[in-house]
Amino acid sequence: MKPIMNDKKIVNSWALFDWANSAYALVISTAIFPIYFTANTPEIVHILGLEFTNSSLYTFAVSFSYIIIAFMSPILSGIADYSGRKKYFLKIFTILGSLACSALWFFDGAGTYWIGTLGFIIATIGFAGALVFYNAYLPEIATEDQYDLVSAKGFAYGYVGSVILLIIILFMISKHDMFGFPTEKTPIRIGFLLVGVWWLFFGFISFKGLPNDLNKEKRDNIVQKGFQEIKNVFAELQDRPNIKRFLASFFFCSAGVQTVIYVASIFAKDELAFESTELITIILLLQLVGIIGAFLFAYISKQTTNKTSLIISIVIWIIICVTAFFVSTKPQFYMIAATVGLVMGGIQSMSRSTYSKLLDEGEDDTTSYFSFYDVVYKLAVVLGTGSFAMVDYITRDMRYSILVLALYFVIGLVLLLITKIERKEAIM
């Protein structure tokens, strides 16, 4: 039985999962863990005869995580699609990610940096794997005219939830002596535990309101069918040039956006000597601005088109990257951070809803198309973080890595400009 479209309870439950897993996205991948990792890992790490800076090791860890999940996504999508167990696998990846976040408690210094690296990789796999099934729910719970607003609602829930948790952790860190901790290290490690608990607790509340899995007839070779579905979607895209060009644009823009999210705090700490509490406060404000940005770009889309909204966002991203190359003072970085917050949620939310609109109305195989979308996204993260780490590894200067990200946005903009996206009205 198909769920009721635009049902308030179902939509809120779907958005609540963003509230749950965005704790990882903010606390682990953006605000606290990158800073903690570089501060508690040897400046130079030797692995397999190679010499890495701690910043490049962190970024390579992100790339490695997304290589694994990009390979796994078609398999998992095939299993979920042909078994009808979408919610089941959403739960599995939620449990995996939350337990890995909690395990970061044991990363307490340079001697245990391998625990931090491995725990981070597994948590990233859990987060990215869950998104395969989470994104595929959108066309099943909302009509096309509501995609923009429902998608923006999910991002807004994610921002609010993650900000609440970050405030709690920031309070523990800044007032660590009041809690009887001699340094900031222990409350930070407690924060990792809290992320795991938060993710698991609110995730399972979300699951209660999501549509139940369908009982489908068991089929053979469903693992191979997952890859076959990706292959079929790729073949179909040859006759759907607009979707093909949009996905290419999405690929390069995601390479830029996601890399900025993962490395911004490390850049500020290493290049501009920001303190940990300063960075966490900046990122906290960035998330609040992001809520405004998600709805602002949904409004721009309603008044103009999705394409116009995305073009504006990408142009701003290009300006951000070029400006970041020259930034030399903290006030300059504050301005860049505020701008990033404004466009970060907007480009992510609008990309997801625009892709949903480009799919044919009544498209039955949304899981396969969104699996392909997620594979593109994950490969983009591999490209972005991998090239960023490689340039950093070669030059020992992250500023040159940022210029590579600017190039990705330029390519994404050109591809979007030649993509035809019909206007669809969103009901406010």
Order of alpha helices (4+ residues) and beta strands (2+ residues): alpha-alpha-beta-beta-alpha-alpha-alpha-alpha-alpha-alpha-alpha-alpha-alpha-alpha-alpha-alpha-alpha
